Amino acid sequence: KKDISRVSIIGNGIIRNINFIRNVLNIIEKNKLEMLDFNVSESKISIDFKGVVNNEILEEIHSNILK
């Protein structure tokens, strides 16, 4: 669909990293992104957004992974 972005974050045991999930949700809230869907599995988080997610936000999420 047009104007929908999907961001997937993949990592072994990601579901048990509550701080990481909380930080991702804080980034989403801070940047006022509109979530359409949020799915978490053992090794992957997938988030669908209304609109295009810019590179600065993706870099912020990525740098959070490395913490």
C-alpha positions in Angstrom: 0.0 0.0 0.0 1.1 3.6 -0.5 2.4 5.6 2.3 2.9 2.7 4.7 6.3 1.8 6.1 7.2 -1.5 7.8 10.2 -1.6 10.1 11.5 -5.0 11.2 14.0 -5.5 13.9 15.6 -9.0 14.1 17.6 -10.4 16.9 17.8 -13.6 18.9 15.7 -13.4 22.1 14.4 -9.9 21.3 11.1 -10.7 23.0 12.9 -10.9 26.4 14.6 -7.5 26.0 11.9 -5.4 27.6 14.1 -2.3 27.8 14.8 -2.4 24.1 11.1 -2.7 23.3 10.3 0.2 25.7 13.0 2.3 24.1 11.6 1.6 20.6 8.1 2.6 21.8 9.6 5.8 23.3 11.2 6.7 20.0 7.9 6.1 18.2 6.1 8.3 20.7 8.7 11.1 20.7 8.6 11.3 16.9 4.8 11.2 16.9 4.7 8.2 14.5 1.3 6.6 13.8 1.5 2.8 14.3 -0.9 0.7 12.4 0.4 -2.7 13.6 2.9 -4.0 16.2 4.0 -7.6 16.3 6.6 -9.2 18.5 7.9 -12.8 18.2 10.9 -14.6 19.8 13.3 -13.1 17.3 11.6 -10.2 15.5 9.6 -7.0 16.0 7.6 -5.8 13.0 6.0 -2.4 13.1 3.8 -0.9 10.4 3.5 2.9 10.2 1.3 5.3 8.4 3.6 7.3 6.2 7.3 7.1 5.5 9.7 6.6 8.4 12.7 8.8 7.7 16.3 7.7 7.9 17.0 9.7 11.1 14.4 7.7 13.0 15.7 4.4 11.6 19.2 5.4 12.7 17.9 6.2 16.2 16.3 2.8 16.5 19.4 1.1 15.1 21.7 2.9 17.6 19.3 1.8 20.4 19.9 -1.9 19.3 23.7 -1.5 19.9 23.3 -0.3 23.5 
